[in-house]
Amino acid sequence: MSSPAMQPALITHNAEDLIILFDGLFSDAENTRLIKGEQEPIYIPANDKQAFHQVIFAHGFFSSALHEIAHWCVAGELRRQQLDYGYWYAPDGRNQQQQAEFEKVEVKPQALEWIFSKACQKQFRISVDNLSGEATEAGPFKAAVYRQTLFFCEQGLPARAKHLVDALADFYQRPIPTAAHFQLAELG
């Protein structure tokens, strides 16, 4: 049995820490803030009632915040001017065609979320987000997320994602994730 001094420190993943990191990086530079929501996640661009863009994550969950930030990092400037980036979304209960469309737009955000999770040593769970819909084979989606993750690691992250990964790795005292840190088997 190892002594307490030899055991790795437990990392706590507090959404408030993530809000402080995100806002420190992006509130001035991108006029965007991370907001703990009580309902479902949503992105709200600045408007005549709110001077800044809001990335609102669900129920204060750390993983939800990482996922919503990933969507924000993928969205281009024009998409960031639209409510929820102008994306089509069908709720849980999708048929196979709707699920295929959902998975197509989720590959990049989930790849970024996995990289963010590694940067702060948080367990990542891939999400097909269709518990009451038609059954689909998750293997191809998992493989696509894995390939996109490797691509980001090898070819470079989008600029905003890179800034966040650097900040997360520094805050949590973790190495910057590389392709060697990811295995397809981790996705279940």
C-alpha positions in Angstrom: 0.0 0.0 0.0 1.4 3.4 -0.9 1.6 6.3 1.5 -0.7 9.3 1.1 2.3 11.3 -0.1 2.9 8.9 -3.0 -0.8 8.8 -4.1 -1.7 11.1 -7.0 -3.7 14.2 -5.9 -7.4 14.0 -6.6 -8.5 16.5 -9.2 -11.7 18.3 -8.6 -13.6 19.5 -11.7 -15.4 22.6 -10.6 -17.5 24.4 -13.2 -16.7 27.7 -11.5 -13.0 27.2 -12.3 -13.9 26.5 -15.9 -16.0 29.7 -16.0 -13.1 31.7 -14.6 -10.6 30.2 -17.1 -12.9 30.6 -20.1 -13.9 34.2 -19.2 -10.3 35.1 -18.6 -9.4 34.0 -22.1 -12.5 35.1 -24.1 -14.7 37.6 -22.3 -12.7 40.6 -23.7 -11.0 39.0 -26.7 -14.2 37.4 -28.1 -16.9 39.3 -26.1 -18.1 35.8 -24.9 -18.8 34.4 -21.5 -19.5 31.0 -20.2 -22.7 30.8 -18.2 -24.0 28.1 -15.8 -27.5 27.4 -16.9 -30.4 25.6 -15.2 -32.0 24.2 -18.3 -30.7 22.7 -21.6 -27.6 24.2 -23.1 -27.8 27.0 -25.6 -25.7 29.6 -27.3 -27.1 33.1 -27.4 -25.3 35.8 -29.4 -25.0 39.4 -28.2 -28.2 41.4 -28.9 -29.9 44.6 -27.9 -30.7 43.2 -24.4 -27.3 41.5 -23.8 -24.0 43.1 -24.7 -22.0 39.8 -24.8 -22.3 36.3 -26.4 -23.3 33.6 -24.0 -22.2 29.9 -24.0 -24.8 28.5 -21.6 -24.1 25.0 -20.3 -26.6 22.6 -18.7 -27.3 22.3 -15.0 -23.8 23.4 -13.9 -22.2 20.2 -15.2 -18.5 20.5 -16.0 -18.8 18.0 -18.9 -21.7 20.0 -20.4 -19.5 23.1 -20.2 -16.7 21.4 -22.1 -19.1 20.2 -24.7 -20.7 23.6 -25.2 -17.3 25.2 -25.4 -16.3 22.7 -28.1 -19.3 23.7 -30.2 -18.3 27.4 -29.7 -14.7 26.6 -30.8 -16.0 24.9 -34.0 -18.4 27.6 -34.9 -17.1 30.2 -37.3 -17.7 33.9 -37.0 -21.0 33.9 -39.0 -22.4 30.9 -37.0 -21.5 32.7 -33.7 -23.9 35.5 -34.7 -26.9 33.1 -34.8 -28.9 31.6 -31.9 -27.4 28.1 -31.2 -25.1 28.7 -34.1 -28.0 28.2 -36.5 -27.7 24.4 -36.2 -30.5 22.1 -36.9 -31.4 20.0 -33.9 -33.9 17.2 -33.4 -34.3 16.1 -29.8 -33.8 12.7 -28.3 -36.0 10.2 -30.2 -34.4 10.7 -33.6 -34.9 8.2 -36.4 -31.8 6.7 -38.1 -31.6 9.4 -40.8 -31.9 12.2 -38.2 -29.3 10.4 -36.0 -26.9 10.3 -38.9 -27.3 14.0 -39.4 -26.8 14.6 -35.7 -23.6 12.5 -35.6 -22.2 14.3 -38.7 -22.3 17.7 -36.9 -21.1 16.2 -33.5 -17.8 14.7 -34.7 -15.7 17.8 -34.4 -17.2 19.1 -31.1 -16.9 15.7 -29.4 -13.3 15.4 -30.6 -12.5 18.7 -29.1 -14.4 17.8 -25.9 -12.2 14.7 -25.6 -9.1 16.8 -26.0 -10.3 19.3 -23.4 -11.1 16.4 -21.1 -7.6 15.0 -21.4 -6.1 18.4 -20.7 -7.8 18.5 -17.3 -7.8 14.7 -16.6 -11.6 14.5 -16.8 -13.2 11.3 -18.0 -14.8 11.7 -21.4 -17.9 9.8 -22.5 -18.9 10.0 -26.1 -22.6 10.8 -26.6 -24.9 9.7 -29.3 -27.7 11.6 -27.3 -30.5 9.4 -28.6 -31.7 7.2 -25.7 -35.3 6.9 -26.9 -34.7 6.9 -30.6 -34.1 4.2 -33.1 -31.1 2.0 -32.3 -28.0 2.8 -34.4 -24.6 1.3 -34.4 -22.3 3.6 -32.4 -19.0 2.1 -33.7 -18.7 4.3 -36.9 -19.4 7.5 -34.9 -16.8 6.5 -32.3 -14.3 5.8 -35.0 -15.0 9.2 -36.7 -14.6 11.0 -33.4 -11.3 9.2 -32.8 -10.0 10.0 -36.3 -11.0 13.7 -35.9 -9.2 13.8 -32.5 -6.0 12.4 -34.0 -6.3 14.9 -36.9 -6.6 17.8 -34.4 -3.7 16.6 -32.4 -1.5 16.1 -35.5 -2.6 19.0 -37.7 -3.4 21.6 -35.0 -6.4 22.8 -33.1 -8.6 25.7 -34.0 -7.1 28.8 -32.3 -9.7 29.3 -29.6 -9.5 25.6 -28.7 -5.7 25.7 -28.5 -5.9 28.6 -26.1 -8.3 26.7 -23.9 -6.3 23.5 -24.0 -3.2 25.4 -22.9 -5.1 27.0 -20.1 -6.7 23.8 -18.9 -3.4 21.9 -19.0 -1.7 24.6 -17.1 -4.5 24.9 -14.5 -4.7 21.2 -13.9 -1.0 20.6 -14.3 -1.4 18.1 -17.1 0.6 17.7 -20.3 -0.8 19.1 -23.5 -2.6 16.1 -25.1 -1.0 14.6 -28.1 -2.2 11.8 -30.4 -0.4 9.3 -28.2 -2.8 10.1 -25.3 -5.9 8.8 -27.2 -7.0 5.2 -27.9 -10.2 4.2 -29.7 -10.8 1.6 -27.0 -11.4 4.4 -24.5 -14.6 5.3 -26.3 -16.2 2.0 -25.2 
